[in-house]
Amino acid sequence: MRQNLTSNIHPIKLSQNENPFGPSLKAIAASAPDVFRYPDLFHLELKQKIAAAQGVGAEQIVLGAGSIELIDICIKALSRPGDSIVTAEVTFEGYRIMALNNDRAVKLAPLQHYAVNLSGLKALCDEMTRIVFVANPNNPTGSMLTHNEFSDFLASLPSEVFVISDEAYKEYITDAHFPKSLDLQRVHPNLVIFRTFSKIYGLAGLRLGYAIASPEVAQTINRRRTPFSVSGMAAAAAYAALDDQDYVEKCVSVNAGERDSLFRVLLRLGYNAMEPKGNFIFIDFQTTKEKDELFEHLKKHNIHIRKLDNFGVHTGLRITVGRPEDNRILVDVLEKFSALE
C-alpha cells in the first residue's frame, strides 16, 4: 500500500531559500560561552580564511551582517545622495529598499524572458548613475548570466560606475558558464562581488556576508562599516564552516539532483517553471487566481512557499528546494492537486 505522504505534521518551509540541512558544524555552541564579550572589531582571522579560500588578499574582504548591511554600506560608500542606482525591475528587493532609504534615485530595467536584461540596465545608466546591482542567479526568477554576457556588460560601462554582482547562491551553481567573477574583477576594479554564509553554509540566522573588492574599493567600503555589526558567534561559525568543504559538496550534490528532479516534475504537470540554477524554482501563472489556489492548497498541507508580490510579480511563486523527504511530500501534493483540476 502506498504511504500517505501528505499527512505531514510538521511544517515544510520552502519559502526562504535556506539550506534545509542547516549548518555543518557545532561552532555555534562552541562560541556560546563568549557571547558576553564584544566581538573582534576587525575579524582579521576570518578575513584571512575567506581570502585564502577565494585566492585574494585579506585587504579585499569586507564583512557585513548579511547582504542587507553590505548593500547599505556600499551605497553610502560608493555614491552620494541624489545619485542613481540601477537594477532589475524584478530582483532582490533589498537593492531598491536600501537605495531609497539612503536618498538615492532608483531606476528599474524590466526583465527579458524572466532574465536580467543587461542591455536594459546599460540603457538606464547616465552621468548620475553610480551603482548597478545585478543578482546572479537572479532572485526570484533563477535566471543566470553567463561569463561572456557579464564580461561584455562590464566592458560596456564607464569605470566610475560600480557594478555589484550579488552571488548569494554561487556555491549551488553547477553550470560551467557561470561568470568567473574574480578573474573579471582583476580587469574591472569597479566590480564588487557579494557572497554569503546564509545559503549553502546554513547560517542565515547569524547574519554574515562578505564582499570582495579591489583593495582601494574595499578600503572605501570598510570606512562605512558599523563597528561590531558582525557577532563573534557568526564569525566563529563561518570560520569553522569554511573548513568543512565536504559538507558543502554534499549539499551541492543533493540540491542539484533534487532541483533537477523537481523541475522535471513541474514541467510534466504543466507548470510554467523557469530552469533553476540555484536552490529555488520560479513558477509563473496566467492569473493571480491560479497562483493563489496552489499557494493555499500547499499551505493546507503544511507546505509553505513564497509569494512574490514584494518582488513585483503578482502571478509568481518561488519554491525552495528542500530535503529529499520534503520534496517527495511536495511532489505528492502537487500531483494530487493536478488530478483535481
C-alpha positions in Angstrom: 0.0 0.0 0.0 1.3 3.4 -0.9 2.3 5.6 2.1 0.2 8.7 2.5 2.9 11.3 2.2 0.5 14.3 2.5 -0.2 13.6 6.2 2.8 15.5 7.4 2.5 17.0 10.8 5.5 19.4 10.9 5.6 22.4 8.6 7.7 22.1 5.5 9.3 25.5 4.9 10.3 26.1 1.3 9.9 29.9 1.3 13.3 31.5 2.2 15.9 29.7 0.1 17.7 28.4 3.2 19.9 25.3 3.3 17.4 22.8 4.7 20.3 20.7 6.2 21.3 23.6 8.4 24.9 24.5 9.4 27.7 21.9 9.0 29.4 22.1 12.4 28.8 22.8 16.1 30.8 26.0 16.1 27.8 28.0 17.3 27.6 26.0 20.5 31.4 26.2 20.9 31.3 30.0 20.8 28.4 30.4 23.1 30.4 30.8 26.4 31.9 34.0 24.9 28.7 35.8 24.0 29.1 38.2 26.9 32.2 39.6 25.3 32.3 42.2 22.5 33.4 40.6 19.2 36.6 41.4 17.4 36.3 44.7 15.7 38.1 43.6 12.5 37.8 39.8 12.4 41.2 39.6 10.6 41.5 35.8 11.0 38.1 35.2 9.3 39.1 37.7 6.5 42.3 35.8 6.0 40.4 32.5 5.9 37.9 33.8 3.3 40.7 35.4 1.3 42.7 32.1 1.2 39.6 30.2 0.1 39.0 32.7 -2.7 42.6 33.3 -3.8 42.6 37.0 -3.0 44.2 39.3 -0.4 42.6 39.8 3.1 42.6 43.5 2.3 40.0 42.8 -0.4 37.4 41.4 2.0 34.6 43.4 3.6 32.4 41.7 6.2 28.8 42.6 6.9 25.8 41.5 8.9 24.3 39.8 5.8 23.8 41.2 2.4 21.5 44.0 3.6 24.3 45.6 5.5 26.7 45.2 2.6 24.1 46.8 0.3 23.7 49.7 2.7 27.4 50.4 3.3 28.2 50.1 -0.4 25.5 52.6 -1.3 26.9 55.0 1.4 30.5 54.5 0.4 30.2 54.5 -3.4 27.5 57.0 -4.1 26.1 60.3 -2.8 22.5 61.5 -2.1 20.9 62.3 -5.4 22.9 59.8 -7.4 21.0 57.0 -9.1 21.1 53.3 -8.5 20.2 50.9 -11.4 18.9 47.4 -11.0 16.4 44.9 -12.5 12.6 45.5 -12.1 12.1 42.0 -10.6 15.0 41.1 -8.4 16.0 41.1 -4.7 14.1 43.9 -3.2 16.9 44.9 -0.8 18.6 46.9 -3.5 15.6 49.2 -4.0 14.8 49.5 -0.3 18.3 50.4 0.8 18.7 52.8 -2.1 15.5 54.7 -1.2 16.5 54.6 2.5 19.7 56.4 1.5 18.0 59.0 -0.7 19.2 57.6 -4.0 17.1 57.5 -7.1 16.3 54.0 -8.3 15.9 53.1 -12.0 14.5 49.6 -12.8 15.0 47.7 -16.0 12.3 45.2 -17.0 13.3 41.6 -17.3 13.5 39.9 -20.6 12.0 36.4 -20.7 12.3 36.3 -16.9 16.1 37.1 -17.1 18.1 40.2 -16.1 18.3 42.4 -19.2 21.8 43.7 -19.3 21.1 46.0 -22.3 18.2 47.4 -20.4 20.4 48.1 -17.4 23.0 49.8 -19.5 20.4 52.0 -21.2 19.3 53.4 -17.8 22.8 54.4 -16.9 23.6 58.1 -17.2 26.0 60.6 -15.6 24.2 60.4 -12.3 24.5 56.6 -12.1 27.0 55.3 -9.5 26.0 51.7 -8.8 24.4 48.8 -10.8 23.1 45.9 -8.7 23.0 42.5 -10.5 21.8 39.4 -8.8 23.3 36.3 -10.4 21.5 34.0 -10.4 18.5 36.3 -10.2 16.3 36.1 -7.2 13.4 35.2 -7.6 13.4 34.0 -11.2 16.5 31.9 -11.0 18.0 33.1 -14.4 21.8 33.1 -14.8 24.1 35.4 -16.6 27.0 33.7 -18.3 30.6 34.7 -18.1 30.7 36.2 -21.7 27.5 38.1 -21.1 28.7 39.6 -17.9 32.2 40.3 -19.3 30.7 42.2 -22.2 28.5 44.2 -19.9 31.3 45.3 -17.6 33.4 46.3 -20.6 30.5 48.5 -21.9 30.2 50.6 -18.7 32.4 53.6 -17.6 34.9 52.7 -14.9 33.3 55.2 -12.5 30.1 53.1 -12.4 30.4 50.4 -9.8 28.8 47.0 -10.6 27.8 44.9 -7.7 27.4 41.2 -8.5 25.3 39.6 -5.8 26.3 35.9 -5.9 24.5 34.7 -2.8 23.8 31.3 -4.5 27.2 30.9 -6.1 28.1 27.7 -4.3 24.9 26.0 -5.6 25.8 26.7 -9.2 26.7 23.6 -11.3 26.6 25.4 -14.7 30.1 25.8 -16.1 29.2 29.1 -17.8 28.7 31.0 -14.5 30.9 34.1 -14.6 34.5 33.8 -13.2 33.9 37.0 -11.3 37.3 37.1 -9.6 39.0 37.0 -13.0 36.8 39.8 -14.2 37.5 41.9 -11.2 41.2 41.9 -12.0 40.3 43.6 -15.3 37.5 45.7 -13.9 38.2 47.1 -10.4 34.8 48.7 -10.4 33.3 45.2 -9.9 32.3 44.3 -6.3 31.3 40.7 -5.6 28.9 39.7 -2.8 28.9 36.2 -1.2 27.2 35.0 1.9 27.2 32.4 4.7 23.3 32.5 4.7 22.7 30.0 2.0 24.9 26.9 1.4 26.6 27.3 4.8 23.3 27.3 6.6 24.0 30.4 8.8 21.1 32.7 7.8 20.1 33.4 11.4 23.6 34.6 12.3 23.7 37.3 9.5 27.1 37.2 7.9 28.0 38.1 4.3 31.1 39.4 2.7 32.2 41.5 -0.3 35.3 41.0 -2.4 36.6 44.2 -4.0 39.8 45.8 -5.1 42.0 46.9 -2.2 41.2 50.5 -2.8 37.5 50.0 -3.1 37.4 47.6 -0.1 39.1 50.3 2.0 36.5 52.8 0.9 33.6 50.5 1.8 35.1 49.4 5.1 35.1 53.0 6.3 31.3 52.9 6.3 31.0 49.7 8.3 29.1 49.8 11.6 31.5 48.7 14.4 30.8 45.3 15.9 28.0 44.6 13.4 29.3 41.0 12.9 28.9 39.0 16.1 31.6 36.7 17.5 29.3 33.7 17.2 28.7 34.4 13.5 32.4 34.8 12.8 33.3 31.6 14.7 30.6 29.6 12.9 31.7 30.9 9.5 35.4 30.2 10.2 34.5 26.6 11.1 32.1 26.2 8.2 34.9 27.1 5.7 36.8 24.0 6.9 34.0 21.6 6.1 34.0 21.7 2.3 33.0 18.0 2.2 29.7 19.2 3.7 29.3 21.9 1.1 30.0 19.5 -1.7 27.4 17.1 -0.3 24.8 19.9 -0.1 25.6 21.0 -3.6 25.2 17.4 -4.9 21.9 16.7 -3.2 20.5 20.1 -4.1 21.4 19.6 -7.8 19.7 16.2 -8.0 16.6 17.3 -6.1 16.4 20.6 -8.0 16.5 19.0 -11.4 14.1 16.3 -10.4 11.6 18.8 -9.0 11.9 20.9 -12.1 11.1 18.0 -14.4 8.0 17.2 -12.3 6.8 20.7 -12.5 7.2 20.7 -16.3 5.4 17.4 -16.5 2.5 18.7 -14.5 2.2 21.7 -16.9 3.6 24.5 -14.8 5.4 27.4 -16.4 8.6 26.8 -14.4 11.9 28.5 -15.2 15.1 26.4 -15.4 16.7 26.7 -12.0 20.4 27.4 -11.3 20.5 27.9 -7.5 18.4 26.2 -4.8 15.0 27.5 -5.8 12.5 27.3 -8.6 10.3 30.1 -10.0 6.8 29.4 -11.4 4.7 32.0 -13.2 0.9 31.6 -13.7 -1.6 33.1 -16.1 -3.6 34.7 -13.3 -3.3 35.5 -9.7 -6.3 33.2 -9.0 -4.3 30.2 -10.2 -1.3 31.2 -8.2 -3.3 31.7 -5.0 -5.1 28.4 -5.4 -1.9 26.5 -5.5 -0.4 28.5 -2.7 -3.4 27.9 -0.4 -3.6 24.3 -1.3 0.1 23.7 -0.3 -0.5 25.7 2.8 -3.3 23.4 3.8 -0.8 20.6 3.6 1.6 22.5 5.8 3.9 23.3 2.9 5.0 26.9 2.9 6.4 28.5 -0.3 6.9 32.2 -1.3 4.5 34.6 -2.9 6.4 37.3 -4.8 4.2 40.4 -4.6 7.0 42.2 -2.8 9.2 41.5 -5.8 6.6 43.0 -8.1 5.5 39.6 -9.5 1.8 39.1 -8.7 1.4 35.9 -10.7 4.6 34.1 -9.5 5.6 31.7 -6.8 9.0 30.6 -5.6 9.8 27.2 -4.2 13.0 26.4 -2.3 14.5 23.0 -3.0 14.1 21.1 0.3 15.3 17.9 1.7 14.6 14.8 -0.3 11.8 13.6 2.1 10.2 17.1 2.0 10.4 17.2 -1.8 8.7 13.8 -2.0 5.8 15.1 0.0 5.6 18.3 -2.1 5.5 16.3 -5.3 2.8 14.0 -3.9 0.7 17.0 -3.0 1.3 18.7 -6.4 0.3 15.5 -8.3 -2.9 15.1 -6.4 -3.7 18.8 -6.9 -3.2 18.4 -10.6 -5.5 15.4 -10.7 -8.3 17.5 -9.1 -8.2 20.2 -11.8 
